[in-house]
Amino acid sequence: GMYRLPSHLISGSSPALRCQEVLLPGLSAPVSCLEGADPDELLQRAIDGDEDEYCAQIWPSAFAAARALVRHLSVRPGSVTELGCGPGLPSLAALAAGAPSVTATDWSPLALALTRHAADTFQPERAARLATVRLDVFGSRVSPFGWPCDYLVAADMLYDAATAEAVGRCAAQQSRLGTTTVIADPGRPGGRAAFLRGVASARGPDFAHSLHFKAEGLPQRWCGASQSAAIGICELPPV
């Protein structure tokens, strides 16, 4: 399915979107993303039941995930799938880094539309390599995906126990198929433990115990008053 932005978001005197240019080590040009310009309007839409307000914001974990992913792609190019893409910074960074195919997934049509629109607008020469797919991470048949996936990336997806476990199961199942997974997490209470439970349920406790979250510092731009100055990165090897 092609997810398109509603016209009222892109036109009008006060556009509801703003472009964020993100510099990533290893890329010659900044990656341009679109996010909601007015958090209050997004919150109201979420209250009205239209959308999840979080899906239209670029979080520090997305920067950390994109940075780690670009590092991998510079050594070994490959296809990329993102879980819970939101505005799609890691997916758009993967496109810019030359990934032959990128699949951005989310349950939110707005997230998919933001990612698609940013690719079409700011990387038109590469946009054909991006697919957007509406994916329910709780689905019984999430993994294996029906498309190539050398790398799986998820940023700030451990926000509640059920979601964290589902992401862990999916990442562990994909690791068996040769996928390298990059998880970026700010450290919300209980999230990492639930993620590792999900990994253990799919690959056993020994594999789960071999995994660690390594703190990676963030540039000043991503360290707001309420934000942590470091994000935990956990990588699942393809075994």
C-alpha positions in Angstrom: 0.0 0.0 0.0 1.1 3.5 -0.7 0.6 5.8 2.3 0.3 9.5 1.3 0.2 12.5 3.6 -3.2 14.2 3.9 -3.1 17.4 1.9 -3.9 19.7 4.9 -0.6 18.7 6.4 1.5 19.8 3.5 -0.3 22.9 2.3 -1.7 26.0 4.0 -0.3 29.1 5.6 1.1 27.2 8.7 2.3 23.8 7.6 1.9 21.1 10.2 5.3 19.6 9.3 8.8 20.8 9.6 11.9 19.4 8.0 14.7 18.3 10.3 18.2 17.9 8.8 20.3 15.3 10.6 24.0 15.0 10.3 25.3 11.4 10.7 28.9 10.3 10.7 29.8 8.6 7.5 27.3 10.4 5.3 28.4 13.3 3.2 25.1 15.2 3.3 22.5 15.6 6.1 19.5 13.3 6.1 16.2 15.2 5.8 13.2 14.0 7.8 9.7 15.4 8.3 8.2 15.6 11.8 5.1 17.2 13.2 5.7 20.9 13.8 3.1 21.4 16.4 3.2 18.9 19.3 -0.1 20.3 20.7 -2.0 19.6 17.4 -0.5 16.1 17.3 -1.5 15.5 20.9 -5.1 16.7 20.1 -5.3 14.3 17.1 -4.1 11.5 19.3 -6.8 12.3 21.9 -9.3 12.4 19.1 -8.2 8.9 18.3 -6.8 9.6 14.9 -3.1 8.9 15.5 -0.4 8.1 18.0 1.3 11.4 18.7 4.7 9.7 19.1 4.8 8.5 15.6 5.4 12.1 14.2 8.4 12.9 16.3 12.1 12.1 15.8 13.4 10.7 19.1 17.1 10.6 20.2 17.0 6.8 19.9 16.2 7.2 16.2 19.5 9.2 15.8 21.5 6.6 17.7 19.9 3.7 15.7 20.6 5.5 12.4 24.2 6.2 13.4 24.8 2.5 14.3 23.1 1.3 11.1 25.1 3.6 8.8 28.3 2.2 10.6 27.2 -1.3 9.6 26.3 -0.4 6.1 29.6 1.3 5.5 31.3 -2.1 6.2 28.8 -4.5 4.6 26.0 -3.1 2.5 22.6 -4.9 2.7 18.8 -4.6 2.8 17.2 -2.9 5.8 13.9 -3.3 7.6 12.8 -0.8 10.3 10.2 -1.7 13.0 8.1 1.2 14.2 9.6 3.7 11.9 7.8 6.8 12.9 9.2 9.7 10.7 11.8 7.1 9.4 15.2 8.6 10.2 17.0 5.2 10.3 15.2 4.1 7.1 16.1 7.4 5.3 19.7 7.2 6.6 19.9 3.6 5.2 18.7 4.9 1.8 21.3 7.6 1.9 24.0 5.1 2.8 23.2 3.1 -0.3 21.2 0.2 1.1 19.8 -1.7 -2.0 16.4 -2.0 -0.4 14.8 -0.4 2.6 11.4 -1.5 4.1 10.0 1.0 6.7 7.2 -0.6 8.8 4.8 0.9 11.4 1.2 0.4 12.5 0.6 4.1 12.0 -0.4 5.2 8.4 0.9 8.7 9.3 4.4 7.4 10.2 4.5 5.5 6.8 3.3 8.6 5.0 5.9 10.8 6.7 8.7 8.4 5.7 7.5 8.0 2.1 7.1 11.8 1.6 10.6 12.5 3.0 12.1 10.0 0.6 10.2 11.2 -2.4 11.0 14.9 -1.6 14.6 14.8 -0.4 16.0 11.6 -2.0 14.0 11.3 -5.2 16.8 9.5 -7.0 16.8 6.7 -4.3 13.1 6.7 -3.3 12.2 3.8 -5.5 14.3 1.6 -3.2 12.1 2.4 -0.2 8.9 0.3 0.5 6.5 1.2 3.3 4.5 -1.6 4.9 1.8 -1.5 7.6 3.0 -4.1 10.1 1.6 -5.3 13.4 4.5 -6.4 15.5 2.1 -8.5 17.6 1.0 -10.5 14.5 1.6 -14.2 14.8 3.3 -14.3 11.4 5.6 -11.2 11.7 8.8 -13.1 11.1 10.1 -14.2 8.7 9.3 -11.2 6.6 8.2 -11.6 3.0 11.2 -9.5 1.8 15.0 -9.5 2.1 16.3 -8.3 5.5 20.1 -8.2 6.1 19.6 -5.6 8.9 16.7 -5.0 11.2 16.5 -1.8 13.2 14.2 -0.6 15.9 14.4 2.7 17.8 12.6 3.3 21.1 10.3 0.3 20.7 10.8 -1.0 24.2 8.3 1.5 25.7 6.0 -1.2 27.2 6.5 -4.8 28.2 4.3 -6.4 25.5 5.8 -4.4 22.6 9.3 -5.0 23.9 8.8 -8.7 24.1 7.3 -8.8 20.6 10.3 -6.9 19.2 12.6 -9.3 21.0 10.9 -12.4 19.6 11.0 -10.9 16.1 14.7 -9.9 16.3 15.6 -13.3 17.6 13.7 -15.1 14.9 15.3 -13.0 12.2 18.8 -13.6 13.7 18.4 -17.3 12.7 17.8 -16.1 9.1 21.1 -14.2 8.9 19.7 -10.8 10.0 21.9 -8.4 12.1 19.6 -6.4 14.4 20.3 -3.0 15.9 18.1 -1.9 18.9 18.3 1.6 20.3 16.7 2.2 23.6 16.7 5.2 26.1 16.2 2.9 29.1 12.5 3.2 30.1 11.8 1.0 33.2 11.3 -2.7 32.4 11.8 -2.4 28.7 15.1 -4.1 28.2 14.2 -7.0 30.5 11.0 -7.6 28.6 12.9 -7.4 25.3 15.4 -10.1 26.5 12.5 -12.3 27.7 11.1 -12.1 24.1 14.6 -13.0 22.7 14.8 -15.9 25.2 11.4 -17.2 24.2 12.5 -17.5 20.6 16.1 -18.4 20.9 16.6 -19.7 24.5 18.2 -18.1 27.6 21.8 -18.5 26.5 21.4 -16.4 23.4 19.5 -13.8 25.4 22.3 -13.7 28.1 24.9 -13.1 25.5 23.3 -9.7 24.6 24.1 -6.4 26.2 23.0 -2.8 25.9 26.1 -0.5 25.4 25.6 3.2 26.2 26.5 5.5 23.3 26.7 9.3 23.9 24.6 11.7 21.9 25.5 15.1 20.3 24.2 18.1 22.2 21.3 18.6 19.9 19.6 15.4 21.1 20.2 16.0 24.8 17.2 18.0 26.0 16.5 18.7 29.6 14.3 15.6 29.9 16.4 13.4 27.6 19.2 11.1 28.6 22.7 12.0 27.3 23.2 8.4 26.2 21.2 5.7 24.4 21.7 2.0 24.8 22.5 0.0 21.7 22.0 -3.7 21.6 23.1 -5.7 18.5 21.9 -9.2 17.7 24.4 -11.1 15.5 23.2 -13.3 12.6 23.6 -16.8 14.0 
